[in-house]
């Protein structure tokens, strides 16, 4: 008697949502090129392993058409873009980073939505997605968030995750199945953006890490946190010194005939003296990420 093949987690279809922005005046700025190439690496590896995958990119106006063409060709056309307007408010790029989360409940298909950090190792990321799918099946749940721990005893924002320790969502990997979306029909497209705008208008400079604080606040406000599977975030940041071979090959291809770009207007207000508090992360568990964030701030300020 033939044994029945075990159903793989990746028999299901996925939509990967990510953010990509450039705050430099040059499209060749080394920091942006690292993220763009990381994006291409992630998409290429995902498409090789799971050809039915599709992608949603949340970008700003400084991501040029030539870069969009490279990414679209890597995704074999299975990608759509939400392009957000420039804002005079400092740190507005972190709002675009937050908007990648909106795909989890705004996507209208049956696919499982996975939010990722494209600068993380694609191999590690895809293994973690597989692991989360299995854990969700065991726990009979339909959405999962990874988290990081804070070194602060109390959350000053009052929106920490329901764990014994003070912790917050890590935007590096979140997963939301169709069953979870069907349970919240009251959420409509644009609700998360409006929520973020209302919080950020009175804020002066939008700080790094605002995306994760905004997500946790939103989940609490809409009572979406209690049924979530919470798992510590495991990741490896892609080696900056290793070139992505696919980039040069993609540059030789003809640009895609059609690219699906939706323009989104953000209303973030103007400068004010009010600050937004960001909970701090335990240094030992986030050493690589903290160094990367410090480097980002130094290179892009």
N, C-alpha and C positions, 0 to 999 in steps of 0.2 A: 504494500500500500504506500502510495507516494505521500511524503510528509507535506503538509500545507506550509507554504512560505510565510514566515513571520512578517507582518505588515510593518514596514519601516515608517519612522516618523515623517520622513520626507516623501511618502506617498501622497501627502497632502500638499496643497499649493501655498506659496508664501508671497507676501508683498513686503519688501524691505524698505523702511522709511529712514531717511537720513538727512542731515543738514550739511550744506557746503556753502561757505561764504568767503569773500575776499574783502578785507578792509584796507588793503594797500592800494595805492594808486597804480601799481603795476600788476599786470596779470602774470608776470614772470617772477614775482616775489617768491623767494625760496620757501616761505612758510605756506603760502597758498599752493604752490606746486606740490609740496609734500602731501597736503590733504587731497588735492585733485588726483594725484597718482595713487594714493591710498584707496581712494574711491574706486578708481579703475581696477586696481588689484582685487578689491573686495567683490566688485560686480563680476569680473572675469572668472574668478574662482567659483563664485556662486552659480554662474550660468553654466560652467563646465560640469559641475556636480549635479545641479538641479535645473535643467533647462526651462522648466515651466515657471520659474521665479520671475517676478516683475518688481519694479522699483518706483518709489516716489521720492523725489529730491526737493528739498526746501532750500532755496538759494536766494542770494541778494543780487542787486543789479550789476555788481562788479564781476560777477561770473560771466565771462564773455561767451559769445556764440561759438567760438572755436573750441572752448573748453566743454561747452554743452554738446557739441558734435562728437568730441572724443568719448564722452561719457555715454551718449546715446548709442554710439556704435558698439561700445563695450557691452551694453545691455541689449544689443540686437533690436533696438527700437522698443523694447518692453519697459519703457520708463515714461513717467510724466513729471512735470516740474511745476512748483509753485514759487513764483518769483516775487519777492517782497520789496517794496519801495525803500529808498534810502531815507534815513531819519537824521535830523540834526542832533538828536539826543545821543550822547556818548554811550556806547555799550549796546546799541540796538541790535547788534548781530546776535546777542544772546537770546533775543526774542525769537529770531529765526531758528535758533537751536531748539527752543522750546516748542516751536510749531511742528517739529517732526513727530511729537507725541500725538498730535491731533489726528493723525492717520489711523491710530488704533481704534477710535470710535467713529470716525467720519467715513472710513472706507465702506463702500456699498456692496462689495463682492463677498463671496464665501471664503476667500483666502484668509489664512492666518497672517496677521500683521506683526512684523518684527521690527522694532526700532533699534538701530545700531549706531555705534561710533565707527565711522569708516577708517579711522586711523588705527584701530585695533587689528591684530592678526586675524585674517579671514579664516584660517584653518581652526584656530582656537574658538572663534566666534561661532562657526557652524557646528562644532562639537557641542558647544554650550547650548545652542538652540535645540539640538537633538536631545540633550539631557533634560532641558526644561519641559519639552513635550512629554517625555516619559514621566517626569515628576507630576505634571498636571494630570496625566491619566491615572496615576496612583492616587492622587488626592481628590480626584473628581472635580477639578476646577478648570477654569477656561481663560484665565489671564494670570500672567506672572510678571513680577518686577524684580530686578536685582537691586541690591542696596549696598551702601557704604555706611560705616559706623562713624559717629562723631565723637570727639574727645570732650565735648561739653556734656555735663550731666543733664541739663535741662534745655529743651528746644525753645529759644526765644521767639520763634515764629509760631509756635503752637500747632505745627503741622507735621510732626515726625510720624514715622510709620509705627503701627501697633506691635512693637516688639519690646522685649524687656529692656534692651539697650536703646540709647538715642541713635536713630539711624534714619537715612533718607534714601529715596530712589536714586539709583545710578542710571543715568540716561544711556549708558553704554549698551544695555541690553534689556528690552522690555518686549513682552509677547502678549498678544490679544487675539483670541479666537472669535469666530463669527458668533458662537453661542453667547459670548460675553457682550457683543454688540447688540444682539437681539434682545438682551435683558434690559437695555437702557434706551428705549426708543424716544425718550424725552430729550435726549441730547441731539442737537441739530448742528449742521455745518456752520462754523463760525463762532460757536459758543465759547470755545477755549480761547480764541483770539480776543474776543470781547472781554472775557474774564481777565486775561493778561493786560489788556489795554487799561482797564479800570484800575488795576493795581499799580501800574507803572506810570500813569500820567503824573501823579504827584511826586514821583521819584526823580532825583537829579540824574546822576550817572547810574546806568544799569550795570550791576557788577557781574563778574564771571561767576557762574554757578547759579544764576537767577533761574535758568531753565528748570533745574531740578526742584528748586524751592516752589516755583510756580506750579509744577505738576503736582507735587504733594498737596499744596493748598487746594488745587482744583479737585483732586480726588477726595479730599476731606469734605469740601463744600457740597459735592454731589453724592456723598456717601458711597463711594466706589472702592473704598480701601479694605473693607472687612473681609471680602471674599477673594482677595488676591493672594496668590502663592508668592511668598517673599523668600528670595534665595540670595546669599552673598555673591557679589559680583566677582567673576574670575576672568581675567583678560591679560593679554600681552600686547603692548604697543608695537606697531610695525617698526622694524629697523629703518631708521632714516637714511642709512648709508647704502641700503640695497635698492638698486634701481628697479622699477617695474618694467619688465621687458615688453609687456603688451602695449605700452604707450607709443613707442616708435612705430609699431606695426599699425596701430589705429590711426596714426597721423597720415598714413599712406592711403587710407580708404576715402572714398567719396563721402561728403557730408550726407547725413540722412535727408530724405526728401521732405519729411514732415516731422516736426517736433511739437509735442503737446505742452504748451506753456500757459499757465493761468496766472494772471497778474493779481496780486493781493496788496491792498493798501492798509498800512498800519498807522494808527493814530495814537502816538505815544506822548503827545504834549511837548512842552518845552522844558528848559532847565529849571530846577528848583533846588532848594537846600536840603530837602528831605532825602534820607538815605534808606537803602534796603539792606536788611541784615542777612548775611549768609552764614549758616552754621559751618563750623570748621570740621575737617575730616581728620581721623586719626592718621598721623604721619606714617607710622610703620606700615600700615596696610595700604597706603596710597602713595608710596614714595615715588614710583615711576610717574603716576598721573600728576602728582604735585609738581614734579620737576618739569613736566611737559607744560603744565599750566603757567608756571613761572616763566618758562621760555617763551610761551605765546605772548605773555604780557610784555616782556622785555623787547621782543622783536617787532611786535605789532602796535605798540603804543606810539 
